[in-house]
Amino acid sequence: MTSILSENTAAENKSANYVANFFKEHKIGQALKQSNFFKQKGFPCKDLLQF
């Protein structure tokens, strides 16, 4: 059963990397700042959107 868990984790990490690369490549963080998309405290909006 441990191999199934490690396969799922590897797949999740791979998809998370795709999303992170997309955000970097298309400068989503900068676009959010320019559109005044912000919060006062807590996790950054970009991280919440990316999640």
N, C-alpha and C positions, 0 to 999 in steps of 0.2 A: 504493500500500500504506500510506502514512502515514495516510490517512484512516481506514482500518480500525483502526489502533492508537489514534488519537485517539477514535474512537467507543467502543472498548472501555474506555478510560480514563475517559471521561465516564460511562459506564454504571456502572463500579465506584465512582466518586466519588459518584454519585447513590445507589446502594444503601448505601454506607458512611454517608452522611448520614441515611438513613432509620433505620439501626440506631442511630446516635448519638442521634438525636432520640427514639427509643423508650426508650433507656436513661435519658435526661434526664427525659422525661415521666413515666415510671413509677418514677423514683428507684431504679434498680437498684443503684447504688453504695451508697446508704444501707442498702438491704436486705442487701447482702453484708456490710457492716460489722456490722449488728445480728445477723447469723447467724454471726459470727466466721469469715468466709471471708477468710483472709489468707495472705500469704507473708512470709518474713523479709527477703528482698531480691530485687532484680530488677524486672521490669516489674510494675505494679499488676495485681492480680487482675481488676479490672473491665476493663482494657484487653485482657488475654488472653482473657477471656470474650467480649468484644465482637468480637475478631478472629475 
